[in-house]
C-alpha cells in the first residue's frame, strides 16, 4: 500500500481539531493518567511548533528554545500551529533529513511519526471529552504500519504503556490502540 502521508497528516489534524473544539472541561482526565485534557492538547500542539523548525534544518535544542508559549487559548493555539505544521509539511522535500532527539530520519519518516502521534492522541482526547472515538480507517491502517513492526520497542521506549491484550480478530483500530497501551473496548 502506498501511503499519502501529506493527506493523512491533514486528516489527522482535522480529526484532532474536531475533538479540541468539543472540549468543555480542560481539567478532565485522559487515558494517559499523567495528563489532563489541557496537558494532552498542549503536548500535541507543542509537537506541531517544532515541525517547521526541524524541517528547516534546525535541531531539537533550537526548536525548544525557539517555540513560543502557547497561552491559555489552546483551541486557537492548536489551529495556529496545526496550520503552520501543515504548511511546512507541504513545502518539505520528502527525502531531506531531519534531526530528532535520538536519530536523524527522512522527512517522510518524521511525517509518519507525527501522523501516528496525532492519531493516537486524537483517540485519547475523544475518550477524555466523551466524543466519537472512531478514527479514520486510512489513518488507522497507515499508523498500524508504523507501529506494528515496532511492537517490541514501543513498551521498552517508556513512551507507551504495556500492550492491552485483545483478540486477533478485533477491529484494527482496537488492535492499534491496544498495541499502544490503550483499551478501546
C-alpha positions as CSV (number, residue, x, y, z in Angstrom):
1,X,0.0,0.0,0.0
2,X,1.4,3.4,-1.0
3,X,0.7,5.9,1.8
4,X,0.0,9.5,1.1
5,X,1.3,10.9,4.4
6,X,0.6,14.5,3.4
7,X,-3.1,13.8,3.0
8,X,-3.1,11.7,6.2
9,X,-1.4,14.5,8.1
10,X,-4.3,16.8,7.2
11,X,-6.8,14.2,8.1
12,X,-5.2,13.5,11.4
13,X,-5.1,17.3,12.2
14,X,-8.7,17.7,11.2
15,X,-9.8,14.8,13.4
16,X,-7.8,16.2,16.4
17,X,-9.2,19.7,15.8
18,X,-12.7,18.3,15.9
19,X,-12.0,16.9,19.3
20,X,-10.3,20.0,20.6
21,X,-13.4,22.0,19.5
22,X,-15.5,19.7,21.7
23,X,-13.6,20.3,24.9
24,X,-15.8,21.5,27.7
25,X,-13.5,20.6,30.7
26,X,-9.8,21.3,30.2
27,X,-9.1,19.6,33.5
28,X,-10.8,16.3,32.6
29,X,-8.6,13.2,33.0
30,X,-7.3,11.4,29.9
31,X,-6.4,7.8,29.2
32,X,-2.8,8.9,29.9
33,X,-3.1,9.1,33.7
34,X,-0.3,11.7,33.9
35,X,-2.2,14.2,31.8
36,X,-5.4,16.2,31.9
37,X,-7.1,17.3,28.7
38,X,-5.1,20.6,28.8
39,X,-1.8,18.7,29.1
40,X,-2.7,16.5,26.2
41,X,-3.6,19.3,23.9
42,X,-0.5,21.3,24.9
43,X,1.7,18.3,24.1
44,X,0.3,17.7,20.7
45,X,0.3,21.4,19.9
46,X,3.9,21.8,21.1
47,X,4.9,19.0,18.8
48,X,3.5,21.0,15.9
49,X,5.5,24.0,16.9
50,X,8.7,22.0,16.4
51,X,7.8,20.8,12.9
52,X,8.6,24.0,10.9
53,X,11.9,24.5,12.8
54,X,13.1,20.9,12.3
55,X,12.0,20.8,8.7
56,X,14.1,23.9,8.0
57,X,17.2,22.1,9.4
58,X,17.0,23.1,13.0
59,X,17.8,20.7,15.7
60,X,15.7,19.8,18.8
61,X,17.6,22.2,21.1
62,X,17.0,25.1,18.6
63,X,13.3,24.1,18.4
64,X,12.9,24.0,22.2
65,X,14.5,27.5,22.5
66,X,12.5,29.0,19.6
67,X,9.0,27.9,20.4
68,X,6.5,30.4,21.8
69,X,4.4,29.9,24.9
70,X,1.0,28.6,23.9
71,X,-1.0,30.8,26.2
72,X,-4.4,29.9,27.6
73,X,-6.5,29.7,24.4
74,X,-5.5,26.2,23.4
75,X,-8.1,25.9,20.7
76,X,-6.6,29.0,18.9
77,X,-3.1,27.7,19.6
78,X,-4.0,24.3,18.0
79,X,-5.4,25.9,14.9
80,X,-2.4,28.3,14.6
81,X,0.3,25.7,15.0
82,X,-1.5,22.9,13.1
83,X,-1.7,25.3,10.2
84,X,2.0,26.1,10.4
85,X,3.0,22.5,10.6
86,X,0.7,21.6,7.7
87,X,2.2,24.3,5.5
88,X,5.7,23.2,6.5
89,X,5.0,19.6,5.6
90,X,3.6,20.6,2.2
91,X,6.8,22.5,1.4
92,X,9.3,20.0,2.7
93,X,11.4,17.7,0.5
94,X,10.3,14.2,1.5
95,X,13.8,12.9,1.1
96,X,15.5,15.5,3.1
97,X,16.9,14.6,6.6
98,X,15.5,15.8,9.9
99,X,17.5,15.8,13.1
100,X,15.4,14.5,16.0
101,X,16.4,14.0,19.6
102,X,17.5,10.4,19.2
103,X,18.1,10.0,15.5
104,X,18.3,11.5,12.0
105,X,15.4,10.4,9.8
106,X,13.9,11.3,6.4
107,X,11.1,13.9,6.3
108,X,8.8,11.1,5.3
109,X,9.7,9.1,8.4
110,X,9.2,12.1,10.7
111,X,5.9,12.8,9.0
112,X,4.7,9.3,9.6
113,X,5.8,9.5,13.2
114,X,3.9,12.8,13.6
115,X,0.8,11.4,12.0
116,X,0.9,8.4,14.3
117,X,1.3,10.6,17.3
118,X,-1.6,12.9,16.4
119,X,-3.8,9.9,15.5
120,X,-3.3,8.1,18.8
121,X,-3.8,11.3,20.8
122,X,-6.9,12.0,18.9
123,X,-8.4,8.9,20.4
124,X,-7.1,9.9,23.8
125,X,-8.8,13.2,23.5
126,X,-12.0,11.7,22.2
127,X,-12.2,9.4,25.1
128,X,-11.4,12.2,27.6
129,X,-14.1,14.6,26.3
130,X,-16.7,11.9,25.5
131,X,-16.8,12.4,21.7
132,X,-16.8,10.0,18.9
133,X,-13.8,7.6,19.3
134,X,-13.8,6.3,15.8
135,X,-10.7,7.0,13.8
136,X,-10.4,7.3,10.0
137,X,-9.8,3.9,8.5
138,X,-6.9,5.0,6.3
139,X,-5.2,6.7,9.3
140,X,-5.6,3.5,11.4
141,X,-4.1,1.3,8.6
142,X,-1.2,3.7,8.0
143,X,-0.4,4.1,11.7
144,X,-0.7,0.3,12.2
145,X,2.0,0.0,9.5
146,X,4.2,2.4,11.6
147,X,3.7,0.8,15.0
148,X,3.2,-2.9,14.4
149,X,6.7,-3.5,13.2
150,X,8.0,-1.7,16.3
151,X,5.7,-3.5,18.8
152,X,8.6,-4.9,20.8
153,X,10.3,-1.5,21.1
154,X,7.1,0.5,21.9
155,X,6.8,-0.5,25.6
156,X,10.5,-0.6,26.1
157,X,10.7,3.1,24.9
158,X,8.8,4.2,28.0
159,X,6.5,6.3,25.8
160,X,3.7,3.7,25.8
161,X,2.0,1.6,28.4
162,X,2.1,-2.2,28.1
163,X,0.0,-3.5,25.3
164,X,-3.6,-4.4,26.2
165,X,-4.5,-8.0,25.3
166,X,-7.1,-8.1,22.6
167,X,-8.3,-10.8,20.2
168,X,-6.5,-11.1,16.9
169,X,-9.8,-10.6,15.1
170,X,-10.6,-7.4,16.9
171,X,-11.1,-4.3,14.7
172,X,-7.8,-2.8,13.5
173,X,-8.5,0.4,15.5
174,X,-8.9,-1.6,18.7
175,X,-5.7,-3.6,18.0
176,X,-3.7,-0.4,17.2
177,X,-4.8,1.3,20.3
178,X,-4.1,-1.9,22.4
179,X,-0.6,-2.0,20.9
180,X,0.0,1.5,22.3
181,X,-1.4,0.5,25.8
182,X,-4.9,1.8,25.3
183,X,-8.1,-0.1,26.0
184,X,-10.6,0.9,23.3
185,X,-13.1,-1.9,24.1
